């Protein structure tokens, strides 16, 4: 009986040691991954508080505080907010989800992910927004050989992926790009026009709904620039330089407000006196407006160009 107790005690000590090592490893990085299509980030640990930003599916975030059902996180643009703890998951190894190995990025405005390579058998496992990054499962040599022996053609329309929850799924090739490169200014204007009509959403940072600065942040991110989150932060960002209104070029950002110190709106100039923005003025959607029209010409307080 005594020997049995010693054995139980040793097992308990080993389990405690393993748990401690895992905890230390986690505490060292505090990396978590978003496991819902879009995670609202709130000003406080309550869904009754204001939405300040969002993190999208597969985003790696830094855990700052864990408080039961709520966690405070920081996104890659250094923005902080509270999310329901169930919307994120601990990353116990590596530098995060989709940070190494083959990955793809969603290029469609939205993409359905399925449990098998078929759109008719089951409903999607999840629908994810534009810019979602996903891990690709590489086909091993054995599977390729078996495929040749069975003379079964590979389905070129689908990719098998590994989701943040470590389950396998399938996405259509046409929805993703395997090696996205920074786009040019003309390409960013064409991209912006793809979102025309997408509803305005306060705090929005996804193709399910942007706010004004979330929209411009995404457009410059596609050009390879990691710009701050809010309009006033963007206008003050060192990655942009001031330009005069008369010198505006397509791709420049323009900022509106009651004064240069009180900026509340932004958009991207697209040439010919027009700019594209996500606005609540009139129809609350991504739209194209004229800079000479009111209230925009009166509210314009700053023009910026990426370095």
C-alpha positions, 0 to 999 in steps of 0.5 A: 500500500505504501509503495502504491502511494509513492507511485501515485505521488511520483505520477502526480509530481511528473504531471505537475512538472509537465504542466509547469513546463507547458505553462512556462512555455505559454507564459514565455510567448502568450501567443493565442490564435483567433478561432471565430470568423471575426472577433470583436475587441471591446473597450472592457470585459463586456459585450455591452462596452464599445467595440474598438477593433476586430481580429480575424480568423487565424490571426495570432494575438498576444494575450495580455490578461486572462480573466475567466470568460474574458481576455485582453489581447493585442493585435499585430498593429499593437491595438488592445481590447477585450474578447470572449476567451472562447474566441481565442485558443492557446498556441503551445508551440511554434511562433503561431498559426500559419507562420511557417510552412506552406500557407495561403491567403483568402483573396475572395471577399469571403470564403467557405471552408468545408469538411470535404472537397464538395460544396453540396454534401454538407454546410460549410465548417466556417466562412472566413473573410478576406485576408485570412491566412491558412495552413496548407497540408502538404501531400506526402510521397506515400499518398502521391504514389497511392494516387498514381497506382489507383490512377485517380486524378487529383482534384485541382480545384481544392486545397486541404488545410489545417485549421487553428483548432488542429482539424483538417478541412478543405477550401477551393483553390479559386478563393486563395492565393498561395504566395501573395505579394504587395500590390501596386497603387493601381491594384489597390484602387481596383481592390478597393472597388471590389468592396463597394457596397460593403456595409459600414461597421464601427470598429470593423476590420474585415470584409464582413464590415469595415469602418473608415480607418479599418478600410484604409488600413487594409488597403495599405496592408495589401501594399505591404505597409503595416499602418496604425489602426485609427485615423488620427494615428494614421495621419500622424504615422511616420510611414506617411509624409504630408502632401498638399491638396493640389499635389494629391496623387492616386493612392494618397490618404486623405483625412477629415475632421474639425481640425488637424488635431481632431481627425475623425474620418479617412479615405483613399484618393483615387484620382480625378477629384474622387476618393473611396471610403467607408462612410456613414454619410448618406448610404453607410457603405464603402462608396466613392465621393467627390473631394469638391463636394460638401461636407468633404471639401470643408472637412479636409484637414490633411493629405498623406502619401506613403514613403 
